[in-house]
């Protein structure tokens, strides 16, 4: 480097470090504390749901129509529970859907985006008011993928059909 470039380069480095230090100082002054010490745990208490239900009930995708809500419909959607955990392929899987609405036909299908896995739909039997149960098997993907999407379908006389996707978490 030319002898006159060293002071310029040193000045640029000092300026960048000053900007970083100022950003950290401002960020420390405007940081807000959380409302509760453990937001995740508090949310689970409020929802009254177990870790397994929360993992299975995480909706796939984004947008207002996922999770059972949308188009001005404020009714809660279905809650999906899969067990036993951890999930295993090619073994019986207990499937439970809690549907707070009126009696319905409830089914669950398992698929992977961009992967033809065949028709893997299971009709669930009504076990009690709002609870539907059945057995399913997660098909082993030859590529080793494990990113299933479970779609809960609720339909019946007088009901608007709902199809709610859930990202299956192991």
C-alpha positions as CSV (number, residue, x, y, z in Angstrom):
1,X,0.0,0.0,0.0
2,X,1.0,3.6,-0.5
3,X,2.1,5.3,2.6
4,X,-0.8,7.8,2.4
5,X,-3.5,5.0,2.4
6,X,-2.7,3.8,5.9
7,X,-4.2,6.8,7.7
8,X,-7.3,6.6,5.5
9,X,-7.7,2.9,6.2
10,X,-7.2,3.4,9.9
11,X,-9.8,6.2,9.8
12,X,-12.3,4.0,8.1
13,X,-11.8,1.2,10.6
14,X,-12.2,3.6,13.6
15,X,-15.4,5.0,12.0
16,X,-16.9,1.5,11.5
17,X,-16.0,0.5,15.1
18,X,-17.6,3.8,16.4
19,X,-20.8,3.1,14.4
20,X,-21.0,-0.5,15.9
21,X,-20.3,0.8,19.4
22,X,-23.1,3.4,19.0
23,X,-25.5,0.8,17.7
24,X,-24.9,-1.5,20.6
25,X,-25.2,1.4,23.1
26,X,-28.5,2.6,21.6
27,X,-29.8,-1.0,21.4
28,X,-29.0,-1.6,25.1
29,X,-30.9,1.6,26.1
30,X,-34.1,0.8,24.1
31,X,-34.3,-3.0,24.9
32,X,-37.6,-4.0,26.5
33,X,-37.9,-6.8,29.0
34,X,-40.3,-9.7,28.3
35,X,-43.7,-9.4,30.0
36,X,-43.3,-12.8,31.6
37,X,-40.0,-14.7,32.3
38,X,-40.8,-17.7,30.1
39,X,-43.2,-16.7,27.3
40,X,-43.3,-20.3,25.8
41,X,-44.2,-21.9,29.2
42,X,-46.8,-19.3,29.9
43,X,-48.4,-19.7,26.5
44,X,-48.7,-23.5,27.1
45,X,-50.3,-22.9,30.5
46,X,-52.9,-20.5,28.9
47,X,-53.6,-23.0,26.1
48,X,-53.7,-26.0,28.4
49,X,-51.8,-28.0,25.9
50,X,-49.0,-30.5,26.3
51,X,-45.6,-30.3,24.5
52,X,-46.8,-33.2,22.2
53,X,-50.0,-31.3,21.2
54,X,-48.1,-28.1,20.6
55,X,-45.5,-29.9,18.4
56,X,-48.2,-31.6,16.4
57,X,-50.5,-28.6,16.2
58,X,-47.9,-26.3,14.6
59,X,-49.6,-25.3,11.3
60,X,-47.7,-25.7,8.1
61,X,-47.2,-22.6,6.0
62,X,-48.2,-19.1,6.7
63,X,-51.2,-16.9,6.3
64,X,-54.7,-16.4,7.8
65,X,-56.2,-19.7,6.5
66,X,-53.8,-21.9,8.4
67,X,-54.6,-23.1,11.9
68,X,-58.3,-23.3,11.3
69,X,-59.1,-19.6,11.0
70,X,-59.8,-17.4,8.0
71,X,-62.3,-15.7,5.9
72,X,-63.9,-14.0,8.9
73,X,-64.5,-17.3,10.7
74,X,-63.5,-16.9,14.3
75,X,-64.3,-20.5,15.3
76,X,-61.3,-22.5,16.6
77,X,-59.8,-25.1,14.4
78,X,-58.9,-28.7,15.1
79,X,-56.0,-29.7,17.3
80,X,-54.0,-32.7,16.2
81,X,-52.1,-35.0,18.5
82,X,-49.8,-37.8,17.3
83,X,-48.2,-40.5,19.6
84,X,-46.1,-42.2,20.7
85,X,-43.2,-39.9,20.6
86,X,-40.7,-39.9,19.0
87,X,-42.5,-40.7,15.8
88,X,-41.3,-43.8,13.9
89,X,-42.0,-44.8,10.4
90,X,-43.7,-48.0,9.5
91,X,-45.2,-48.4,13.0
92,X,-48.7,-47.8,14.3
93,X,-49.3,-44.2,15.2
94,X,-52.2,-43.1,17.4
95,X,-53.9,-40.1,15.9
96,X,-56.3,-37.9,17.9
97,X,-58.1,-34.8,16.6
98,X,-60.0,-32.5,19.0
99,X,-62.7,-30.7,17.1
100,X,-64.7,-28.2,19.1
101,X,-67.4,-27.9,16.5
102,X,-70.5,-30.0,15.9
103,X,-70.2,-33.7,15.1
104,X,-68.4,-34.2,11.9
105,X,-66.5,-36.6,9.6
106,X,-62.8,-36.2,10.5
107,X,-59.9,-37.6,8.5
108,X,-56.2,-37.1,8.5
109,X,-53.8,-37.5,5.5
110,X,-50.1,-37.5,5.5
111,X,-47.9,-36.3,2.6
112,X,-44.6,-34.6,1.8
113,X,-44.3,-31.6,-0.5
114,X,-43.1,-32.6,-3.9
115,X,-43.1,-36.3,-3.1
116,X,-45.6,-38.9,-4.3
117,X,-46.2,-41.0,-1.3
118,X,-49.6,-42.6,-2.3
119,X,-52.9,-42.0,-0.7
120,X,-52.4,-42.1,3.1
121,X,-55.7,-40.9,4.4
122,X,-57.2,-42.3,7.7
123,X,-60.8,-41.8,8.8
124,X,-61.1,-41.2,12.5
125,X,-63.8,-42.6,14.7
126,X,-65.7,-40.3,17.1
127,X,-64.5,-41.4,20.6
128,X,-66.5,-38.7,22.5
129,X,-67.8,-35.2,22.1
130,X,-65.2,-33.4,20.1
131,X,-62.6,-36.2,20.2
132,X,-61.8,-38.4,17.1
133,X,-59.3,-41.2,17.1
134,X,-57.7,-43.6,14.8
135,X,-54.4,-45.4,13.8
136,X,-52.1,-44.5,11.0
137,X,-48.6,-45.4,9.7
138,X,-46.0,-42.9,8.5
139,X,-44.6,-44.3,5.3
140,X,-40.8,-44.4,5.2
141,X,-39.5,-42.2,2.4
142,X,-36.7,-43.8,0.3
143,X,-34.8,-40.5,0.2
144,X,-34.7,-40.3,4.0
145,X,-36.9,-37.2,4.2
146,X,-39.0,-36.8,7.4
147,X,-40.9,-33.6,6.6
148,X,-44.5,-34.8,6.7
149,X,-47.5,-32.6,6.5
150,X,-50.6,-33.9,8.2
151,X,-53.8,-32.4,6.8
152,X,-56.9,-32.6,9.0
153,X,-60.1,-32.6,7.1
154,X,-63.4,-31.8,8.8
155,X,-66.7,-32.1,6.9
156,X,-70.3,-32.9,7.5
157,X,-73.9,-31.9,6.9
158,X,-74.2,-28.2,7.6
159,X,-70.5,-27.6,8.0
160,X,-68.1,-25.7,5.8
161,X,-65.4,-28.2,4.9
162,X,-62.1,-27.4,6.6
163,X,-58.7,-28.7,5.6
164,X,-56.0,-27.6,8.0
165,X,-52.3,-28.6,7.4
166,X,-50.0,-29.3,10.3
167,X,-46.2,-29.6,10.0
168,X,-45.4,-32.9,11.7
169,X,-42.7,-32.5,14.3
170,X,-40.9,-35.6,15.6
